[in-house]
Amino acid sequence: MRSQQTPPPADPPPPATSGQPAPPATSGHPPPPALSGQPAATPPARPVPLPPERRAELLAASDEADLVALADRCLEAAPGTRVSIEPTVGTIPFCVREPVVGERFVLADVLATHAEVEHRGQRGWAMRLGNARAAALAAAICDAELASGAGLAAEVDQLCRRTDQRRQEESAAEWAELSRTEVNFQELL
């Protein structure tokens, strides 16, 4: 076995003269951005993948026209999608909790549409409020596309994030409208 020898350390740069700093020692490689005076380039942050439950929630709330158009493009890119459960319209009990006693009760039955598909080797699931068969099927296709991470997954992710942004803006606007009716009892005293 041969022993490896390390090369001797580089000579230190000569002392600075005439008030100018000495140039840094080079090893044939460009200096790191922090030393070259350039700002350090940070790699673009990849968005955190949406959990399946959040993905389903956002696809259920996304614009129907955008959702159906994107699902059509997903089908063109990867034919062979199989519908596992055709869009089915049914009702879901809407439960609320009574605030004083804390008992749950059914307030109403809500109309919803459910669909499931097999697309790109992934199972896609969706449920949308109302009688929305095309939108539920499109949401299931987009769910599977995003779960596969292939094809138009980035566009489906963008649709979900735009939907989330829109919902946050709508909620903020609603709270801003309601804040005008808030009674501050501390001010009344």
C-alpha positions in Angstrom: 0.0 0.0 0.0 1.3 3.4 -1.0 1.0 6.3 1.4 -0.4 9.4 0.0 1.5 12.6 0.5 -0.3 15.9 0.8 1.1 18.8 -1.1 2.8 21.5 0.9 0.6 24.5 1.8 0.5 27.4 -0.6 2.8 30.3 0.2 1.0 33.2 1.8 0.3 36.1 -0.4 3.0 38.9 -0.3 2.3 41.8 2.1 0.2 44.6 0.7 2.0 47.7 -0.5 0.9 51.2 -1.2 -2.3 50.8 0.8 -3.8 48.2 -1.7 -4.9 44.9 -0.3 -3.1 41.9 -1.5 -5.0 39.7 -4.1 -6.2 36.5 -2.6 -4.3 33.3 -3.3 -6.0 31.3 -6.1 -6.1 27.6 -6.6 -7.3 27.8 -10.2 -10.9 27.8 -9.1 -13.0 31.0 -9.1 -13.5 32.4 -5.6 -16.8 31.7 -3.8 -19.4 34.4 -4.5 -19.0 35.9 -1.0 -15.3 36.6 -1.7 -15.8 37.7 -5.3 -18.0 40.6 -4.3 -21.1 39.0 -5.9 -24.1 38.1 -3.9 -24.4 34.4 -3.1 -26.9 32.8 -5.5 -29.4 30.7 -3.6 -31.1 27.9 -5.4 -34.8 28.5 -5.9 -36.8 27.2 -3.1 -38.9 24.2 -4.0 -42.4 24.5 -2.6 -43.3 22.0 0.0 -45.4 19.2 -1.5 -49.1 19.4 -0.6 -50.4 16.6 1.6 -53.1 14.6 -0.1 -55.8 16.0 2.2 -54.8 19.6 1.5 -54.5 18.8 -2.2 -58.1 17.4 -2.3 -59.4 20.4 -0.4 -57.9 22.9 -2.9 -58.9 20.9 -5.9 -62.5 20.8 -4.5 -62.4 24.6 -4.3 -60.6 25.4 -7.6 -62.3 27.1 -10.5 -64.2 24.5 -12.5 -63.2 25.8 -16.0 -59.5 25.9 -15.1 -59.7 22.4 -13.5 -61.5 20.8 -16.4 -59.1 22.4 -19.0 -56.1 21.2 -17.0 -57.5 17.7 -16.6 -58.1 17.5 -20.4 -54.5 18.3 -21.0 -53.4 15.7 -18.4 -55.5 13.1 -20.3 -53.9 14.1 -23.6 -50.4 13.8 -22.2 -51.1 10.4 -20.6 -53.9 8.4 -22.2 -55.1 5.2 -20.6 -56.8 6.7 -17.5 -59.3 4.3 -15.9 -62.3 5.6 -14.0 -62.5 3.5 -10.8 -65.7 5.1 -9.4 -67.8 7.1 -11.8 -68.8 10.6 -10.6 -71.6 9.9 -8.1 -73.9 12.5 -6.6 -75.0 12.0 -3.0 -75.5 13.8 0.3 -73.2 14.3 3.2 -74.6 15.2 6.7 -73.3 18.6 7.8 -72.8 18.4 11.5 -72.3 21.3 13.9 -71.6 21.5 17.6 -74.0 23.3 19.8 -71.8 25.9 21.7 -73.4 25.8 25.2 -73.8 22.0 25.8 -71.3 20.9 23.2 -73.6 18.3 21.6 -73.2 17.6 17.9 -76.3 17.6 15.6 -77.0 17.4 11.9 -77.8 20.8 10.6 -78.5 19.8 7.0 -77.6 17.3 4.3 -75.2 18.8 1.7 -75.1 17.7 -2.0 -71.7 16.5 -3.2 -70.1 14.6 -6.1 -67.4 12.0 -5.6 -65.1 10.4 -8.2 -62.0 8.2 -8.3 -59.6 7.4 -11.2 -56.4 5.5 -11.9 -54.0 7.8 -13.8 -50.3 7.5 -14.4 -50.2 4.5 -12.0 -51.7 6.6 -9.2 -55.1 6.6 -7.6 -56.9 10.0 -7.8 -59.7 10.9 -5.5 -62.0 13.9 -5.4 -65.2 15.3 -3.9 -66.8 18.6 -4.8 -69.9 20.3 -3.4 -73.0 20.2 -5.6 -73.9 18.3 -8.7 -70.5 18.7 -10.4 -69.7 15.5 -12.2 -67.3 16.9 -14.7 -65.4 18.9 -12.1 -65.2 16.0 -9.7 -63.8 13.7 -12.4 -61.3 16.5 -13.4 -60.3 17.0 -9.8 -59.6 13.2 -9.4 -57.5 13.2 -12.6 -55.5 16.2 -11.4 -55.1 14.6 -8.0 -53.5 11.6 -9.6 -51.4 13.7 -11.9 -50.0 15.6 -8.9 -49.4 12.4 -6.9 -47.4 10.9 -9.8 -45.1 13.9 -9.9 -44.9 13.5 -13.7 -46.3 15.3 -16.7 -48.3 18.4 -15.7 -47.9 17.9 -11.9 -46.2 21.3 -11.6 -49.2 23.0 -13.3 -51.7 21.1 -11.0 -49.6 22.3 -8.0 -49.7 25.9 -9.3 -53.5 25.6 -9.7 -53.8 24.4 -6.1 -51.6 27.3 -4.8 -53.5 29.9 -6.8 -56.7 28.5 -5.3 -55.2 28.7 -1.9 -54.1 32.3 -2.5 -57.6 33.2 -3.8 -59.3 31.7 -0.7 -56.9 33.5 1.7 -57.7 36.8 -0.1 -61.4 36.1 0.1 -61.2 35.3 3.8 -59.2 38.4 4.5 -61.7 40.5 2.7 -64.6 38.9 4.5 -62.9 39.5 7.9 -62.2 43.1 7.0 -65.8 43.6 6.2 -66.9 41.9 9.5 -64.4 43.9 11.6 -66.4 47.0 11.1 -69.2 45.5 13.1 -67.0 44.3 16.0 -67.9 45.7 19.4 -64.9 46.4 21.6 -66.3 46.3 25.2 -63.1 47.6 26.7 -63.7 50.9 24.8 -67.2 51.2 26.2 -66.1 51.1 29.9 
